[in-house]
Amino acid sequence: MNVKERSGEDHGQRIDEPGDVIGCHKQAHGNGKPQQVFEDSLWPGDLIKKIVSSANFTRDTYCRVVVSCDPAETNTEFSNEYGLHVVGKTHGGEGHHIRDESGRMSPNEFASKAIRLYNEYQADAIVVETNAGGDFIKSAILTIDPTVKVREVKAKSGQGKIIRATPIANLAQMGKIRHICGGSAKLENQMARMTNQGFHGAPGESPDRVDAYVWGFIDLFGLDEMQSTELVFKSAMFKAAPEGCLTENAGVCYTAFDGEAF
Protein backbone atom coordinates (compact mmCIF):
# COMPACT_ATOMS: atom_id res chain seq x y z
CA MET A 1 0.00 0.00 0.00
CA ASN A 2 1.22 3.47 -0.83
CA VAL A 3 0.73 6.32 1.62
CA LYS A 4 0.53 9.91 0.42
CA GLU A 5 -0.35 13.22 2.08
CA ARG A 6 -2.95 15.62 0.78
CA SER A 7 -1.56 19.06 0.08
CA GLY A 8 -2.68 21.91 2.28
CA GLU A 9 -3.01 19.92 5.52
CA ASP A 10 -0.36 20.11 8.21
CA HIS A 11 -0.75 16.59 9.53
CA GLY A 12 -1.67 14.67 6.38
CA GLN A 13 -4.45 12.18 5.70
CA ARG A 14 -4.27 8.46 5.09
CA ILE A 15 -4.86 7.62 1.43
CA ASP A 16 -4.51 3.94 0.57
CA GLU A 17 -3.45 3.08 -2.97
CA PRO A 18 -2.14 -0.17 -4.48
CA GLY A 19 1.60 -0.71 -4.42
CA ASP A 20 4.54 -0.70 -2.06
CA VAL A 21 5.00 1.80 0.74
CA ILE A 22 7.53 4.64 0.89
CA GLY A 23 10.84 2.82 1.32
CA CYS A 24 13.26 4.63 3.64
CA HIS A 25 13.27 8.19 4.86
CA LYS A 26 16.78 9.66 4.64
CA GLN A 27 18.19 10.03 8.14
CA ALA A 28 21.39 11.58 9.39
CA HIS A 29 23.94 8.88 10.18
CA GLY A 30 26.34 10.93 12.29
CA ASN A 31 26.02 13.18 15.33
CA GLY A 32 29.49 14.77 15.46
CA LYS A 33 30.47 12.99 18.66
CA PRO A 34 32.66 9.90 19.02
CA GLN A 35 30.79 6.94 20.48
CA GLN A 36 32.42 5.99 23.78
CA VAL A 37 32.67 2.29 24.63
CA PHE A 38 31.16 1.09 27.91
CA GLU A 39 31.89 -2.51 28.87
CA ASP A 40 28.58 -2.94 30.71
CA SER A 41 26.41 -1.34 28.01
CA LEU A 42 23.00 -2.92 27.45
CA TRP A 43 23.67 -2.47 23.73
CA PRO A 44 27.45 -2.93 23.21
CA GLY A 45 29.00 -1.58 20.03
CA ASP A 46 29.29 -4.96 18.31
CA LEU A 47 25.58 -5.61 18.91
CA ILE A 48 24.59 -2.22 17.46
CA LYS A 49 26.66 -2.93 14.35
CA LYS A 50 24.97 -6.30 14.01
CA ILE A 51 21.39 -5.04 14.24
CA VAL A 52 21.70 -2.06 11.86
CA SER A 53 20.53 -2.95 8.37
CA SER A 54 20.05 -1.12 5.06
CA ALA A 55 16.81 -3.01 4.37
CA ASN A 56 13.94 -0.90 3.05
CA PHE A 57 10.49 -0.43 4.58
CA THR A 58 7.45 -1.99 2.93
CA ARG A 59 4.20 -1.79 4.91
CA ASP A 60 2.97 -5.21 3.79
CA THR A 61 5.92 -6.78 5.66
CA TYR A 62 4.40 -5.77 9.02
CA CYS A 63 1.45 -7.00 11.01
CA ARG A 64 1.74 -3.97 13.29
CA VAL A 65 3.35 -0.53 13.07
CA VAL A 66 3.21 2.06 15.85
CA VAL A 67 4.52 5.58 16.43
CA SER A 68 6.14 5.61 19.89
CA CYS A 69 6.51 8.79 21.96
CA ASP A 70 8.30 9.95 25.09
CA PRO A 71 7.43 13.60 25.81
CA ALA A 72 9.99 16.06 27.19
CA GLU A 73 8.96 17.77 30.39
CA THR A 74 9.75 21.24 28.98
CA ASN A 75 10.60 22.68 25.57
CA THR A 76 13.25 25.20 26.62
CA GLU A 77 16.74 25.41 25.14
CA PHE A 78 18.06 23.27 28.01
CA SER A 79 15.29 20.67 28.03
CA ASN A 80 15.67 17.11 26.89
CA GLU A 81 14.34 15.89 23.57
CA TYR A 82 10.96 14.54 22.63
CA GLY A 83 11.51 10.89 21.71
CA LEU A 84 9.60 9.97 18.55
CA HIS A 85 10.00 6.77 16.52
CA VAL A 86 8.27 4.53 14.02
CA VAL A 87 8.66 0.86 14.95
CA GLY A 88 7.03 -2.26 13.58
CA LYS A 89 6.62 -5.99 14.04
CA THR A 90 6.92 -8.27 11.02
CA HIS A 91 4.66 -11.20 10.26
CA GLY A 92 7.54 -13.42 11.39
CA GLY A 93 7.63 -11.80 14.85
CA GLU A 94 10.76 -9.63 14.39
CA GLY A 95 10.78 -6.07 15.74
CA HIS A 96 12.11 -3.31 13.47
CA HIS A 97 13.08 0.27 14.21
CA ILE A 98 12.07 2.17 11.07
CA ARG A 99 12.47 5.91 11.64
CA ASP A 100 13.71 8.37 14.29
CA GLU A 101 12.10 11.82 14.34
CA SER A 102 13.12 12.77 17.89
CA GLY A 103 14.24 16.29 18.72
CA ARG A 104 13.53 19.52 20.57
CA MET A 105 10.18 21.01 19.59
CA SER A 106 7.02 22.48 21.08
CA PRO A 107 4.27 20.13 22.31
CA ASN A 108 2.01 21.05 19.37
CA GLU A 109 4.83 20.50 16.88
CA PHE A 110 5.46 17.13 18.48
CA ALA A 111 1.78 16.14 18.31
CA SER A 112 1.50 17.22 14.66
CA LYS A 113 4.66 15.32 13.70
CA ALA A 114 3.42 12.17 15.47
CA ILE A 115 0.16 12.35 13.49
CA ARG A 116 2.02 12.83 10.19
CA LEU A 117 4.06 9.70 10.90
CA TYR A 118 0.93 7.80 11.94
CA ASN A 119 -0.66 8.61 8.59
CA GLU A 120 2.46 8.19 6.49
CA TYR A 121 3.25 4.71 7.81
CA GLN A 122 -0.36 3.51 8.18
CA ALA A 123 0.33 2.95 11.87
CA ASP A 124 -2.05 1.06 14.16
CA ALA A 125 -1.60 3.52 17.03
CA ILE A 126 0.45 6.28 18.59
CA VAL A 127 1.94 4.96 21.83
CA VAL A 128 2.35 7.76 24.40
CA GLU A 129 4.11 7.56 27.76
CA THR A 130 1.84 9.59 30.04
CA ASN A 131 3.81 9.82 33.31
CA ALA A 132 5.52 13.16 32.57
CA GLY A 133 3.50 15.47 30.34
CA GLY A 134 2.07 12.73 28.19
CA ASP A 135 -1.55 13.46 29.11
CA PHE A 136 -1.19 16.87 27.46
CA ILE A 137 0.36 15.29 24.37
CA LYS A 138 -2.51 12.82 24.09
CA SER A 139 -4.99 15.71 24.32
CA ALA A 140 -3.06 17.71 21.70
CA ILE A 141 -3.03 14.74 19.31
CA LEU A 142 -6.77 14.11 19.65
CA THR A 143 -7.56 17.83 19.33
CA ILE A 144 -5.74 17.93 15.98
CA ASP A 145 -7.20 14.62 14.77
CA PRO A 146 -9.78 12.83 16.93
CA THR A 147 -9.70 9.77 14.64
CA VAL A 148 -6.14 8.82 15.68
CA LYS A 149 -5.83 5.77 17.93
CA VAL A 150 -3.72 6.60 20.99
CA ARG A 151 -2.43 3.91 23.37
CA GLU A 152 -1.24 5.05 26.80
CA VAL A 153 1.70 3.43 28.58
CA LYS A 154 2.80 4.26 32.10
CA ALA A 155 6.06 3.58 33.91
CA LYS A 156 5.54 1.38 36.95
CA SER A 157 6.33 2.88 40.33
CA GLY A 158 10.02 2.51 41.10
CA GLN A 159 10.87 1.22 37.62
CA GLY A 160 13.76 3.16 36.10
CA LYS A 161 14.72 3.53 32.46
CA ILE A 162 17.49 0.91 32.71
CA ILE A 163 15.19 -1.77 34.14
CA ARG A 164 12.58 -0.97 31.50
CA ALA A 165 15.14 -1.11 28.67
CA THR A 166 16.81 -4.38 29.72
CA PRO A 167 14.33 -6.85 28.15
CA ILE A 168 14.37 -4.90 24.88
CA ALA A 169 18.17 -5.02 24.77
CA ASN A 170 17.93 -8.74 25.53
CA LEU A 171 15.58 -9.25 22.57
CA ALA A 172 18.15 -7.49 20.36
CA GLN A 173 20.85 -9.85 21.66
CA MET A 174 18.63 -12.74 20.56
CA GLY A 175 18.31 -11.33 17.04
CA LYS A 176 14.64 -10.37 17.51
CA ILE A 177 15.13 -6.62 16.84
CA ARG A 178 16.76 -4.84 13.89
CA HIS A 179 17.22 -1.23 12.81
CA ILE A 180 16.33 -0.97 9.12
CA CYS A 181 16.89 1.96 6.75
CA GLY A 182 20.47 2.37 8.02
CA GLY A 183 19.51 3.02 11.63
CA SER A 184 19.77 6.29 13.58
CA ALA A 185 23.19 7.34 14.88
CA LYS A 186 21.79 9.63 17.58
CA LEU A 187 19.52 6.88 18.91
CA GLU A 188 22.30 4.29 18.79
CA ASN A 189 24.72 6.65 20.56
CA GLN A 190 22.26 6.91 23.46
CA MET A 191 21.76 3.15 23.44
CA ALA A 192 25.50 2.57 23.79
CA ARG A 193 25.50 4.79 26.90
CA MET A 194 22.74 2.79 28.64
CA THR A 195 24.59 0.58 31.13
CA ASN A 196 23.84 -1.56 34.15
CA GLN A 197 25.16 1.33 36.27
CA GLY A 198 22.84 3.89 34.66
CA PHE A 199 22.83 6.25 31.69
CA HIS A 200 26.16 7.95 30.96
CA GLY A 201 25.03 11.37 29.78
CA ALA A 202 25.75 15.03 30.35
CA PRO A 203 24.41 16.53 33.61
CA GLY A 204 20.62 16.65 33.32
CA GLU A 205 20.56 14.69 30.06
CA SER A 206 17.85 12.05 29.75
CA PRO A 207 17.84 9.20 27.19
CA ASP A 208 14.49 10.25 25.72
CA ARG A 209 15.19 8.72 22.31
CA VAL A 210 15.89 5.35 23.92
CA ASP A 211 12.87 5.57 26.23
CA ALA A 212 10.46 6.21 23.34
CA TYR A 213 12.10 3.35 21.42
CA VAL A 214 11.68 1.01 24.41
CA TRP A 215 8.01 1.92 24.87
CA GLY A 216 7.36 1.11 21.21
CA PHE A 217 8.75 -2.40 21.51
CA ILE A 218 7.08 -2.99 24.89
CA ASP A 219 3.80 -2.33 23.09
CA LEU A 220 4.63 -4.37 19.97
CA PHE A 221 5.78 -7.42 21.93
CA GLY A 222 2.90 -7.20 24.42
CA LEU A 223 5.24 -6.96 27.41
CA ASP A 224 3.15 -4.50 29.37
CA GLU A 225 0.02 -6.66 29.19
CA MET A 226 2.10 -9.70 30.22
CA GLN A 227 3.54 -7.76 33.17
CA SER A 228 6.97 -8.95 32.09
CA THR A 229 8.89 -5.72 31.55
CA GLU A 230 11.63 -6.89 33.94
CA LEU A 231 11.92 -10.27 32.24
CA VAL A 232 15.18 -11.58 30.82
CA PHE A 233 14.21 -13.72 27.85
CA LYS A 234 15.56 -17.12 26.88
CA SER A 235 15.26 -18.91 23.55
CA ALA A 236 12.92 -21.49 25.08
CA MET A 237 10.32 -18.78 25.62
CA PHE A 238 9.77 -18.38 21.87
CA LYS A 239 7.69 -20.51 19.59
CA ALA A 240 8.56 -20.82 15.93
CA ALA A 241 6.81 -17.88 14.27
CA PRO A 242 3.48 -18.94 12.79
CA GLU A 243 2.54 -18.13 9.24
CA GLY A 244 1.08 -14.64 9.37
CA CYS A 245 -0.13 -13.06 12.61
CA LEU A 246 -2.36 -14.37 15.31
CA THR A 247 -4.74 -11.48 15.90
CA GLU A 248 -7.01 -10.52 18.72
CA ASN A 249 -9.40 -7.58 19.00
CA ALA A 250 -8.11 -4.63 16.95
CA GLY A 251 -5.49 -6.48 14.93
CA VAL A 252 -2.91 -6.79 17.71
CA CYS A 253 -0.22 -9.33 16.83
CA TYR A 254 0.84 -12.05 19.19
CA THR A 255 3.48 -14.13 17.43
CA ALA A 256 6.50 -14.48 19.66
CA PHE A 257 6.01 -16.05 23.03
CA ASP A 258 5.31 -19.50 24.40
CA GLY A 259 3.26 -18.82 27.52
CA GLU A 260 4.09 -22.21 29.05
CA ALA A 261 7.77 -21.22 29.21
CA PHE A 262 7.19 -18.32 31.60
N, C-alpha and C positions, 0 to 999 in steps of 0.2 A: 504494500500500500504506500502510495506517495502522500506526503503531508505538505501542504502549502499554506501560506498566510494570505488573507485578503488584504489588499492595500487599504490604507486609511484607518486601520484599527491598531491600537498600541499593543494589544496582547494577542492578536491573531485569533483565528477560528479554525476548528478542525474541518478539513475538507478531504474526504477519502476518495482516492482515485486509484485505478489499477496500476500495478507496477511495484518496483522496489523503493524502499525509503531512502532517505537523504545521504547515506554514506557517512562520512566523518566530517565533523566540524573542525576546522583548523585551530589547533590550540598551541599556545606557546610552550616550548619544550625546554626552557631554561629560566632560572630565576635570578641569575647573577651572583649566587652564593654557592660556595663549595659545599657539598653534602658531607657532613662529618659522620664518621663511623662510630657507632655505639655497639659494644659487644652484646649488650642485653636488650637490643632493640626487638620489639614485637615483629617488625618487618625489616630484617637485616638486608643489607644492600644486594646480596646475591639473590634473595627471594624477590626483591622488587624488579631486578633485571629479568628474572624468570617469568614474572606474571605480566609484564608489559608486552603488548602485541600490536602489530600494525593492522590487524584484521578490521574490516569495515563493518558498519552497522547496517543491518537490514531488519526491519520491524518483524517480519514473518519468522525470524529466528527465535523470537522471545514469546513466552507465555505470559510474562508480566514485565512491565516497565513502570518505574516510579520516579518521580522527582523528589529528592530528599533534601531537607532543609534543617539548618541549625542557626537560628537568629542570633545576631549580635545584641548585646544588651544596650549599646548606644551606637550612634553613627557619627561620632566626633572623629577628628583627625587621629586621636590616640586609641580609638576603640578597636576591638578585634573585628575580624571579617564575618560576613554572613557566609556560612557554608551552603553551597547549592550545587547539587550533582544530579545527573541522570544515570540511573543504574537499572539493570535488567536481569532477569533470570531466563535462561534458555529452556527449550523443551527438554533438553537432556539434564537439567538440574544444575547447570553451571552459572555462577553469578558473574556479571560483567559490569565494570565501571565504563561508562560510555562518554560522559562529558562533564567537565568541571567549569562552572560559571560562578564560582565563589568570588567574593571581593567586598570592598567597602562601598556601601550605597545606603540610600535612605530606605526606611521600611516600605514605602510605596513602590520605589524602584525594585526592591527585592520581590515584592508580591507580584508585580507586573512581569518581571523576568521569569519567575517560577511558572506563571500561567502560560507564557510564550513557550517555554520548554515542554510543559504538559501538552499543549496543542501540537507542537512540532513533532514530538516523539510518540504521539498517540498513547500517552501514559495512562495507567489505570488509576493513579491517585497522586496527590502531592502529600508527602509524609512530613509532618511538622512537629518538631520537638517543642513542647509547650511549657517547659519549666521556667524559662527565662525569656519572657517577651513573646513567646510563640502564640499566645492567645490573641494578641494584637495582630500578628501576621495572618493567622487564620481568618480573622475578621476582615482584614484588608483584602485578602484573596477573594473571599466570598462577596465582598462589596463590589469588586471589579467584575467578577464573573460568578454568579451564584450556582452555575451548573457544574463547577469544578468539584471533583470528589477530593475531600481532604481527610487524611487519616492522622489522628493525633498519637504521638508517642511521648511517654514521660519517663524521665530517669527515676529509678527506684531510690528511696531514701538511703543515703550512705553509699550509693554506688558511684564510684568515680569514673572518669573517662577511660582510664587504663583497664579497669575491670571490664567495662562495657566493650572495649575494643578487642580484648584478648580472644574471644571465640571467633571473631571475624578474621583476625590474623592467623588463627589456627586453621580456619577453612582455606585460607590462601596457601598455607604450608602444605595442605593436602591436595592442592591443585584444583580446588573448587571455585576459585575466584581469579579472574583475569582483568587486566586493564586494556581494552581495545582502543583503536584509533590513536595509538602511540602513547597513551597515558597522559598524565598531567604532572609536570615536574614539581610544581608548587605543592600539590597534594602529596606526592611521593617523598618530598623533602620533609614534610611534617610527619609522615608515617615513619620515616627512618629515625626520627627523634622521639618517638613513643617507646619508652622502655619500661621494664619492670619496676624501676625506681621512680618513674614519673615522666612527664614531658619536659624535654630539654629545650626550652625556648627563652626568648628575651624576657626581662622582668615584665609581668603583666600579660604576656602573650598567651593566648589560648589556642589549642589546635582545632579551630572551628571547622576547617575543611575536613579533617579526619572525623570529627564527631558527626557531621552531616552524612559522610560516607558510611560510617558505622550504622547509623540509624536506618539508612536505606537497605542495607543487607540484613539487619535485624528484621525488618518488615518482610523482605523478599523470602527469607528462609524460615519465617514463622517463629522466630526465637522468642519474641515477646509473649505470644500466645502460649508457647510451651513452657514459659517461665524458666528458660534455660540460658539466660544471657551470661551466666558465669560458667557455663559448661566448657570443658575442654573435650573436643571431639576425638573419636577414634574411628578408624576405617570400618570397624564392625557395626557402627551406628548407621551406615548408609546401605540402602538397597541399591541394586542395579537400577539405573534410571528407566522408568517405563517408557513406552512409546507414547509421545505426546505428554500432556499434563493431566494429572488428576485434579479436577476442579470441584470447588464447593462454594456455594453462594454466588458472590459476584465475581466469578472467574479467578479466584485466588488459587495459585498453584501450590500443590504439595507433592514434591517429587523426590525429596532427598532422603528422608530419615526413616529408619526402621524403629518404630516405637518400642518394640520388645527389647531393644538393646540399651534403653535408657535405665 
